[in-house]
Amino acid sequence: METMTKDKTCAKCKYWDNQNGGDSGQCRRSSPQAVVFKVDSEMEYKSVFPNTNSTDWCGEFEEK
């Protein structure tokens, strides 16, 4: 079994989108996910990419 290292983090993955230059960004590996939430008495629907930190990692890493 391979051990995850600091070399395979979101910041170094080709699917990670860091638009603000900070330590957080969006994983663009898959299409946006639908999110439903209630605001006051109405339901709102939105689609979003998962937010991740630059040091996060997953099993689908691909080098930039």
Biopython code that builds the backbone (N, CA, C, O; Angstrom):
import numpy as np
from Bio.PDB.StructureBuilder import StructureBuilder

atoms = [
    (1, "MET", "N", (0.836, -1.179, 0.000)),
    (1, "MET", "CA", (0.000, 0.000, 0.000)),
    (1, "MET", "C", (0.887, 1.250, 0.000)),
    (1, "MET", "O", (1.831, 1.351, 0.784)),
    (2, "GLU", "N", (0.580, 2.179, -0.869)),
    (2, "GLU", "CA", (1.355, 3.407, -0.985)),
    (2, "GLU", "C", (0.991, 4.380, 0.128)),
    (2, "GLU", "O", (-0.184, 4.543, 0.458)),
    (3, "THR", "N", (1.989, 5.019, 0.700)),
    (3, "THR", "CA", (1.761, 6.034, 1.729)),
    (3, "THR", "C", (1.697, 7.402, 1.061)),
    (3, "THR", "O", (2.556, 7.745, 0.248)),
    (4, "MET", "N", (0.678, 8.181, 1.405)),
    (4, "MET", "CA", (0.533, 9.504, 0.825)),
    (4, "MET", "C", (1.638, 10.407, 1.376)),
    (4, "MET", "O", (1.917, 10.397, 2.575)),
    (5, "THR", "N", (2.253, 11.173, 0.506)),
    (5, "THR", "CA", (3.327, 12.065, 0.929)),
    (5, "THR", "C", (2.947, 13.498, 0.641)),
    (5, "THR", "O", (1.929, 13.767, 0.005)),
    (6, "LYS", "N", (3.777, 14.422, 1.116)),
    (6, "LYS", "CA", (3.512, 15.837, 0.875)),
    (6, "LYS", "C", (3.633, 16.187, -0.599)),
    (6, "LYS", "O", (3.247, 17.281, -1.010)),
    (7, "ASP", "N", (4.163, 15.269, -1.398)),
    (7, "ASP", "CA", (4.318, 15.521, -2.823)),
    (7, "ASP", "C", (3.030, 15.299, -3.615)),
    (7, "ASP", "O", (2.952, 15.682, -4.783)),
    (8, "LYS", "N", (2.023, 14.688, -2.998)),
    (8, "LYS", "CA", (0.779, 14.396, -3.709)),
    (8, "LYS", "C", (-0.394, 15.128, -3.063)),
    (8, "LYS", "O", (-1.400, 14.516, -2.702)),
    (9, "THR", "N", (-0.254, 16.430, -2.923)),
    (9, "THR", "CA", (-1.296, 17.252, -2.313)),
    (9, "THR", "C", (-2.114, 17.948, -3.392)),
    (9, "THR", "O", (-1.739, 17.959, -4.565)),
    (10, "CYS", "N", (-3.231, 18.525, -2.983)),
    (10, "CYS", "CA", (-4.092, 19.252, -3.916)),
    (10, "CYS", "C", (-3.313, 20.335, -4.664)),
    (10, "CYS", "O", (-3.517, 20.519, -5.864)),
    (11, "ALA", "N", (-2.434, 21.045, -3.980)),
    (11, "ALA", "CA", (-1.687, 22.136, -4.605)),
    (11, "ALA", "C", (-0.865, 21.674, -5.802)),
    (11, "ALA", "O", (-0.557, 22.478, -6.681)),
    (12, "LYS", "N", (-0.505, 20.393, -5.852)),
    (12, "LYS", "CA", (0.324, 19.874, -6.940)),
    (12, "LYS", "C", (-0.465, 19.014, -7.921)),
    (12, "LYS", "O", (0.117, 18.381, -8.803)),
    (13, "CYS", "N", (-1.795, 18.989, -7.768)),
    (13, "CYS", "CA", (-2.654, 18.172, -8.628)),
    (13, "CYS", "C", (-3.165, 18.998, -9.807)),
    (13, "CYS", "O", (-3.490, 20.176, -9.654)),
    (14, "LYS", "N", (-3.235, 18.379, -10.974)),
    (14, "LYS", "CA", (-3.685, 19.100, -12.165)),
    (14, "LYS", "C", (-5.166, 19.474, -12.116)),
    (14, "LYS", "O", (-5.614, 20.309, -12.901)),
    (15, "TYR", "N", (-5.923, 18.874, -11.215)),
    (15, "TYR", "CA", (-7.356, 19.159, -11.120)),
    (15, "TYR", "C", (-7.689, 20.255, -10.112)),
    (15, "TYR", "O", (-8.852, 20.634, -9.974)),
    (16, "TRP", "N", (-6.694, 20.762, -9.415)),
    (16, "TRP", "CA", (-6.947, 21.760, -8.372)),
    (16, "TRP", "C", (-6.904, 23.156, -8.947)),
    (16, "TRP", "O", (-5.972, 23.503, -9.673)),
    (17, "ASP", "N", (-7.911, 23.967, -8.630)),
    (17, "ASP", "CA", (-8.015, 25.338, -9.127)),
    (17, "ASP", "C", (-7.861, 26.303, -7.954)),
    (17, "ASP", "O", (-8.736, 26.392, -7.094)),
    (18, "ASN", "N", (-6.753, 27.016, -7.929)),
    (18, "ASN", "CA", (-6.474, 27.980, -6.875)),
    (18, "ASN", "C", (-6.537, 29.370, -7.479)),
    (18, "ASN", "O", (-5.542, 29.865, -8.010)),
    (19, "GLN", "N", (-7.701, 30.004, -7.403)),
    (19, "GLN", "CA", (-7.901, 31.294, -8.038)),
    (19, "GLN", "C", (-7.429, 32.471, -7.205)),
    (19, "GLN", "O", (-7.113, 33.524, -7.758)),
    (20, "ASN", "N", (-7.372, 32.318, -5.887)),
    (20, "ASN", "CA", (-7.032, 33.462, -5.042)),
    (20, "ASN", "C", (-5.576, 33.486, -4.594)),
    (20, "ASN", "O", (-5.159, 34.433, -3.926)),
    (21, "GLY", "N", (-4.803, 32.479, -4.941)),
    (21, "GLY", "CA", (-3.394, 32.449, -4.577)),
    (21, "GLY", "C", (-3.136, 32.073, -3.135)),
    (21, "GLY", "O", (-1.982, 32.084, -2.705)),
    (22, "GLY", "N", (-4.167, 31.738, -2.367)),
    (22, "GLY", "CA", (-4.009, 31.362, -0.961)),
    (22, "GLY", "C", (-3.878, 29.860, -0.788)),
    (22, "GLY", "O", (-3.430, 29.150, -1.689)),
    (23, "ASP", "N", (-4.275, 29.392, 0.381)),
    (23, "ASP", "CA", (-4.161, 27.972, 0.710)),
    (23, "ASP", "C", (-5.423, 27.179, 0.429)),
    (23, "ASP", "O", (-5.475, 25.986, 0.728)),
    (24, "SER", "N", (-6.445, 27.811, -0.139)),
    (24, "SER", "CA", (-7.670, 27.085, -0.454)),
    (24, "SER", "C", (-7.977, 27.195, -1.940)),
    (24, "SER", "O", (-7.554, 28.136, -2.611)),
    (25, "GLY", "N", (-8.715, 26.224, -2.436)),
    (25, "GLY", "CA", (-9.080, 26.204, -3.841)),
    (25, "GLY", "C", (-10.217, 25.230, -4.075)),
    (25, "GLY", "O", (-10.876, 24.797, -3.130)),
    (26, "GLN", "N", (-10.448, 24.886, -5.334)),
    (26, "GLN", "CA", (-11.531, 23.971, -5.686)),
    (26, "GLN", "C", (-10.983, 22.771, -6.433)),
    (26, "GLN", "O", (-10.103, 22.892, -7.285)),
    (27, "CYS", "N", (-11.521, 21.613, -6.095)),
    (27, "CYS", "CA", (-11.182, 20.388, -6.818)),
    (27, "CYS", "C", (-12.069, 20.313, -8.063)),
    (27, "CYS", "O", (-13.295, 20.330, -7.959)),
    (28, "ARG", "N", (-11.450, 20.232, -9.225)),
    (28, "ARG", "CA", (-12.196, 20.186, -10.480)),
    (28, "ARG", "C", (-12.111, 18.800, -11.126)),
    (28, "ARG", "O", (-12.279, 18.666, -12.338)),
    (29, "ARG", "N", (-11.851, 17.778, -10.319)),
    (29, "ARG", "CA", (-11.720, 16.404, -10.827)),
    (29, "ARG", "C", (-13.030, 15.906, -11.434)),
    (29, "ARG", "O", (-13.023, 15.221, -12.457)),
    (30, "SER", "N", (-14.147, 16.248, -10.806)),
    (30, "SER", "CA", (-15.470, 15.828, -11.270)),
    (30, "SER", "C", (-16.341, 17.057, -11.485)),
    (30, "SER", "O", (-15.952, 18.173, -11.140)),
    (31, "SER", "N", (-17.501, 16.850, -12.048)),
    (31, "SER", "CA", (-18.421, 17.967, -12.279)),
    (31, "SER", "C", (-18.910, 18.526, -10.942)),
    (31, "SER", "O", (-18.829, 17.852, -9.915)),
    (32, "PRO", "N", (-19.420, 19.771, -10.959)),
    (32, "PRO", "CA", (-19.925, 20.357, -9.715)),
    (32, "PRO", "C", (-21.036, 19.495, -9.110)),
    (32, "PRO", "O", (-21.785, 18.828, -9.823)),
    (33, "GLN", "N", (-21.120, 19.524, -7.805)),
    (33, "GLN", "CA", (-22.136, 18.762, -7.085)),
    (33, "GLN", "C", (-23.312, 19.661, -6.742)),
    (33, "GLN", "O", (-23.125, 20.824, -6.384)),
    (34, "ALA", "N", (-24.531, 19.123, -6.849)),
    (34, "ALA", "CA", (-25.729, 19.894, -6.513)),
    (34, "ALA", "C", (-25.860, 20.010, -5.004)),
    (34, "ALA", "O", (-25.673, 19.040, -4.269)),
    (35, "VAL", "N", (-26.182, 21.211, -4.560)),
    (35, "VAL", "CA", (-26.378, 21.482, -3.131)),
    (35, "VAL", "C", (-27.733, 22.144, -2.978)),
    (35, "VAL", "O", (-28.062, 23.086, -3.699)),
    (36, "VAL", "N", (-28.511, 21.648, -2.038)),
    (36, "VAL", "CA", (-29.827, 22.221, -1.761)),
    (36, "VAL", "C", (-29.798, 22.750, -0.334)),
    (36, "VAL", "O", (-29.363, 22.053, 0.582)),
    (37, "PHE", "N", (-30.261, 23.979, -0.145)),
    (37, "PHE", "CA", (-30.305, 24.533, 1.202)),
    (37, "PHE", "C", (-31.514, 25.442, 1.343)),
    (37, "PHE", "O", (-32.046, 25.959, 0.360)),
    (38, "LYS", "N", (-31.928, 25.622, 2.572)),
    (38, "LYS", "CA", (-33.120, 26.419, 2.851)),
    (38, "LYS", "C", (-32.713, 27.811, 3.311)),
    (38, "LYS", "O", (-31.909, 27.964, 4.231)),
    (39, "VAL", "N", (-33.273, 28.818, 2.664)),
    (39, "VAL", "CA", (-33.058, 30.211, 3.046)),
    (39, "VAL", "C", (-34.432, 30.773, 3.389)),
    (39, "VAL", "O", (-35.306, 30.885, 2.529)),
    (40, "ASP", "N", (-34.604, 31.119, 4.646)),
    (40, "ASP", "CA", (-35.909, 31.530, 5.163)),
    (40, "ASP", "C", (-36.914, 30.419, 4.884)),
    (40, "ASP", "O", (-36.742, 29.307, 5.383)),
    (41, "SER", "N", (-37.939, 30.684, 4.115)),
    (41, "SER", "CA", (-38.954, 29.660, 3.852)),
    (41, "SER", "C", (-38.808, 29.048, 2.460)),
    (41, "SER", "O", (-39.626, 28.215, 2.067)),
    (42, "GLU", "N", (-37.788, 29.444, 1.714)),
    (42, "GLU", "CA", (-37.621, 28.946, 0.348)),
    (42, "GLU", "C", (-36.380, 28.060, 0.221)),
    (42, "GLU", "O", (-35.397, 28.228, 0.943)),
    (43, "MET", "N", (-36.454, 27.127, -0.705)),
    (43, "MET", "CA", (-35.318, 26.253, -0.999)),
    (43, "MET", "C", (-34.495, 26.889, -2.110)),
    (43, "MET", "O", (-35.042, 27.448, -3.061)),
    (44, "GLU", "N", (-33.182, 26.800, -1.982)),
    (44, "GLU", "CA", (-32.293, 27.290, -3.029)),
    (44, "GLU", "C", (-31.441, 26.135, -3.519)),
    (44, "GLU", "O", (-31.095, 25.233, -2.756)),
    (45, "TYR", "N", (-31.110, 26.173, -4.798)),
    (45, "TYR", "CA", (-30.315, 25.132, -5.432)),
    (45, "TYR", "C", (-29.078, 25.763, -6.043)),
    (45, "TYR", "O", (-29.143, 26.831, -6.652)),
    (46, "LYS", "N", (-27.979, 25.104, -5.876)),
    (46, "LYS", "CA", (-26.715, 25.629, -6.378)),
    (46, "LYS", "C", (-25.817, 24.447, -6.720)),
    (46, "LYS", "O", (-25.934, 23.382, -6.113)),
    (47, "SER", "N", (-24.938, 24.624, -7.670)),
    (47, "SER", "CA", (-23.956, 23.574, -7.942)),
    (47, "SER", "C", (-22.567, 24.139, -7.652)),
    (47, "SER", "O", (-22.251, 25.262, -8.047)),
    (48, "VAL", "N", (-21.748, 23.361, -6.965)),
    (48, "VAL", "CA", (-20.440, 23.836, -6.527)),
    (48, "VAL", "C", (-19.388, 22.733, -6.674)),
    (48, "VAL", "O", (-19.693, 21.541, -6.617)),
    (49, "PHE", "N", (-18.154, 23.167, -6.864)),
    (49, "PHE", "CA", (-17.022, 22.252, -6.802)),
    (49, "PHE", "C", (-16.603, 22.151, -5.335)),
    (49, "PHE", "O", (-16.758, 23.120, -4.592)),
    (50, "PRO", "N", (-16.079, 21.013, -4.902)),
    (50, "PRO", "CA", (-15.631, 20.895, -3.509)),
    (50, "PRO", "C", (-14.475, 21.844, -3.212)),
    (50, "PRO", "O", (-13.542, 21.963, -4.006)),
    (51, "ASN", "N", (-14.540, 22.513, -2.074)),
    (51, "ASN", "CA", (-13.447, 23.368, -1.613)),
    (51, "ASN", "C", (-12.454, 22.515, -0.835)),
    (51, "ASN", "O", (-12.842, 21.704, 0.005)),
    (52, "THR", "N", (-11.182, 22.704, -1.121)),
    (52, "THR", "CA", (-10.140, 21.962, -0.418)),
    (52, "THR", "C", (-8.992, 22.895, -0.056)),
    (52, "THR", "O", (-8.871, 23.992, -0.602)),
    (53, "ASN", "N", (-8.157, 22.447, 0.866)),
    (53, "ASN", "CA", (-6.945, 23.172, 1.228)),
    (53, "ASN", "C", (-5.792, 22.651, 0.385)),
    (53, "ASN", "O", (-5.831, 21.523, -0.105)),
    (54, "SER", "N", (-4.784, 23.465, 0.223)),
    (54, "SER", "CA", (-3.633, 23.086, -0.608)),
    (54, "SER", "C", (-2.930, 21.835, -0.100)),
    (54, "SER", "O", (-2.309, 21.117, -0.883)),
    (55, "THR", "N", (-3.018, 21.565, 1.199)),
    (55, "THR", "CA", (-2.335, 20.414, 1.783)),
    (55, "THR", "C", (-3.207, 19.168, 1.846)),
    (55, "THR", "O", (-2.741, 18.117, 2.286)),
    (56, "ASP", "N", (-4.471, 19.262, 1.413)),
    (56, "ASP", "CA", (-5.348, 18.084, 1.367)),
    (56, "ASP", "C", (-4.880, 17.143, 0.268)),
    (56, "ASP", "O", (-4.070, 17.520, -0.578)),
    (57, "TRP", "N", (-5.387, 15.929, 0.283)),
    (57, "TRP", "CA", (-5.037, 14.946, -0.749)),
    (57, "TRP", "C", (-6.168, 13.939, -0.881)),
    (57, "TRP", "O", (-7.024, 13.825, -0.004)),
    (58, "CYS", "N", (-6.159, 13.204, -2.001)),
    (58, "CYS", "CA", (-7.145, 12.126, -2.194)),
    (58, "CYS", "C", (-6.474, 11.015, -3.007)),
    (58, "CYS", "O", (-5.291, 11.110, -3.336)),
    (59, "GLY", "N", (-7.213, 9.991, -3.319)),
    (59, "GLY", "CA", (-6.667, 8.866, -4.064)),
    (59, "GLY", "C", (-6.686, 9.043, -5.566)),
    (59, "GLY", "O", (-6.318, 8.121, -6.294)),
    (60, "GLU", "N", (-7.108, 10.213, -6.060)),
    (60, "GLU", "CA", (-7.194, 10.434, -7.501)),
    (60, "GLU", "C", (-6.201, 11.487, -7.981)),
    (60, "GLU", "O", (-6.404, 12.094, -9.032)),
    (61, "PHE", "N", (-5.141, 11.707, -7.227)),
    (61, "PHE", "CA", (-4.114, 12.692, -7.568)),
    (61, "PHE", "C", (-3.512, 12.424, -8.939)),
    (61, "PHE", "O", (-3.200, 11.285, -9.286)),
    (62, "GLU", "N", (-3.356, 13.493, -9.711)),
    (62, "GLU", "CA", (-2.615, 13.432, -10.976)),
    (62, "GLU", "C", (-1.712, 14.662, -11.028)),
    (62, "GLU", "O", (-2.172, 15.790, -10.848)),
    (63, "GLU", "N", (-0.450, 14.437, -11.271)),
    (63, "GLU", "CA", (0.527, 15.511, -11.281)),
    (63, "GLU", "C", (0.239, 16.528, -12.368)),
    (63, "GLU", "O", (-0.211, 16.175, -13.458)),
    (64, "LYS", "N", (0.505, 17.815, -12.065)),
    (64, "LYS", "CA", (0.309, 18.894, -13.041)),
    (64, "LYS", "C", (1.272, 18.742, -14.194)),
    (64, "LYS", "O", (1.261, 19.555, -15.119)),
]
sb = StructureBuilder()
sb.init_structure("model")
sb.init_model(0)
sb.init_chain("A")
sb.init_seg("    ")
for serial, (resi, resn, name, xyz) in enumerate(atoms, 1):
    if name == "N":
        sb.init_residue(resn, " ", resi, " ")
    sb.init_atom(name, np.array(xyz, "f"), 0.0, 1.0, " ", f" {name:<3s}", serial, name[0])
structure = sb.get_structure()
